[in-house]
Amino acid sequence: MDEPCIRVRNLTKTFGGRTVVDNLSFAVEKGQVFALLGHNGAGKSTTIDLILGLKTPDRGTAKILEMDAAKHRKRVFERVGVQLQNTQYQPNITVEEACIEYASLYADPADYPQLLERFGLASLKKSFVSRLSGGERQKLSVVLALIGKPEIVFLDELTTGLDVVARREVWRTLKQLKNQGLTIFLTTHYMEEAEALCDRVCIIRSGKKVAEGSIEEVIAASGQRNLEEAYLFFMGEEALL
């Protein structure tokens, strides 16, 4: 069996005496959509930063495509796309210019006009990024993450700020990308999103894993009726009647 394309073992990170990621282990297989679920401050974004080598763990290891991202940054980022919550852009840059700039980093970039069309941004290509709405910026950051034709893409709260229609359009596109073989690692607050997209989920509470498996396995382990109720169960909260 092939080595998982992402493997996290006993990952631990402490800030100011608070353990943000606590002995976390999981694996993501090629072609899967995998979600890390948890409340704000649960350690989801820090986990992504540790996997990508943007932060150094206190203990444990994280490998992408069998590489340590901190040691093999260029090789990893040639094969991995990243959309982070707080992506920063140059002032006075247009959507099209941002795409051209990203495309210049790769020998064989994706067709960015096609990506803009796919994410409903084609009509905004001459617009300044600073004038985009929060949801439009989110979609642009996904487009930029896909320009390098990555094998794996990390999407951190990708549909925050999108309305219901736009969110479902993004889901549809991500399903198409998955069908083309892309591995997707995402964090989300929306259990409906996880149910619609994911093959496997890992629920963390205060940085510690409390459940992992397929949607069906996590629901069954909780004894609840759906993922939202299962999530609340593992968070130690009761579903509202």
Stockholm file with secondary structure:
# STOCKHOLM 1.0

chainA/1-241         MDEPCIRVRNLTKTFGGRTVVDNLSFAVEKGQVFALLGHNGAGKSTTIDLILGLKTPDRGTAKILEMDAAKHRKRVFERVGVQLQNTQYQPNITVEEACIEYASLYADPADYPQLLERFGLASLKKSFVSRLSGGERQKLSVVLALIGKPEIVFLDELTTGLDVVARREVWRTLKQLKNQGLTIFLTTHYMEEAEALCDRVCIIRSGKKVAEGSIEEVIAASGQRNLEEAYLFFMGEEALL
#=GR chainA/1-241 SS CCCCSEEEEEEEEEETTEEEEEEEEEEECTTCEEEEECCTTSSHHHHHHHHTTSSCCSEEEEEETTBCTTTSHHHHHTTEEEECTTCCCCTTCBHHHHHHHHHTTCSSCCCHHHHHHHTTCGGGTTSBGGGSCHHHHHHHHHHHHHTTCCSEEEEESTTTTCCHHHHHHHHHHHHHHHHTTCEEEEEESCHHHHHHHCSEEEEEETTEEEEEECHHHHHHHHTCSSHHHHHHHHTTCCCCC
#=GC SS_cons         CCCCSEEEEEEEEEETTEEEEEEEEEEECTTCEEEEECCTTSSHHHHHHHHTTSSCCSEEEEEETTBCTTTSHHHHHTTEEEECTTCCCCTTCBHHHHHHHHHTTCSSCCCHHHHHHHTTCGGGTTSBGGGSCHHHHHHHHHHHHHTTCCSEEEEESTTTTCCHHHHHHHHHHHHHHHHTTCEEEEEESCHHHHHHHCSEEEEEETTEEEEEECHHHHHHHHTCSSHHHHHHHHTTCCCCC
//
